[in-house]
């Protein structure tokens, strides 16, 4: 069975930091592109960051310079380090195994991030 399990969300003040983790099982993790997405109340789900199997990363403009995506292939985990958080970063954050020609996408259950003073 394929599972993606996010953790690390919580309540943080503006300017603070959080590190999200996504543990994967049941997939060829090292060969999978992985992504972090978020969905704020009343808004569509949007891409935050994506990392390829070759460690190439890209980011949404809103988080460039503040967020860093990374991966640990040995432990089948992808991370999202979030620094200088803003109130507008408040959302449910989801991990995704990105689809390709040979595999379908897979989503985690999400973890809530709330940035508030």
N, C-alpha and C positions, 0 to 999 in steps of 0.2 A: 504494500500500500504506500501511496505517496502522501507525505505529510510535510507541511511547512508550519513551524511554530514560532511565532514572534514573542519577544519579551523585551523588557527594559523601558516600557512606557511609564508615564506618571505625571505628576504635577511639578512644574518648575517655574521659577520666576523669570521674567524677561531678562535676557542677558546670560542666563544659565545654560547648562549643557546636559545632554542625555546621550546615552549610547544604546541603540536598539540592536538586538540580535535576532537572527532568523535561523533556526536549526532545521536542516532538511534531512529527510530520510526517504528511501525508496526511489531516488533518482540518481542518474549519473552526474553527481554534483559538479565535478571538475570540468565537465564538458558543457555545463549549462550556463547560459547568461542569466543573471539574476537582477531583479529590480525592486526598488522600494517605491511605493505609491502612497498617496494620502487622500483622504476624503473628509472635508470639513462639512459641518451641518448645512444642508441646503445647496451644496455645490457638487459638481461632478468629481469623480475620482481622477487624480492627475499623477503623472509621473514625477517623482522626486529625483531619483538617481538610478542609473543602470550600470552594471559592470559585466563585461564580457568574460568568456572563459579564458581569454588572454590577458585579463586584468585592465582592459581599457575601460575607462569610466566616462560617463557624461551626466550632466546635471541640468535640472531646471534652472532658468535664470534667477528665480526667486531665492535659490539656496546656494548658488555658486559662491565660493569663498567662505561659507559657514558650515556646510555639511560635507562629509567625506564618506564614501562607500568603499568597503574593502571586503575581502573574502579570505577564509581559511579553508582551503580544500581538504586538508587533513582531517578537520573536524566538521566538515559539511555545513559550515556556518557563514552567513553573510552579515555584515555589520553596517550600521549607519551611525556615524558619529555626528552629533548635531551640536554645534556651538553657537553662541550669541543668539539664542532662541528669541523669537518675537511672538507677540500674541497671535499674529496671523499664521503661525506655524501650528496652531492648535488644530488637531484633526485625529482621525483614526489612521494609523500607518499600517500598510499591508506589504507583505513580502510576496513576490511573484517569481516563479520560474518562468522565464520568458519563452514564448513559443518559437518554434523554428519549423523548417520543412519536415522534420522528422518527429518532433515532440509537441504535444499540446501544452498550453499554459496550465499552471497550478498556482492557486492562491492560498495564503495563510488566512487565519481567522481575524487578524488585526490586533493592534495594541493602541490604546488611547494615549495621546500626548496632549497635555493641557498646559499652556503657557499663560500664567496669570499672576498678578501681584496680589 
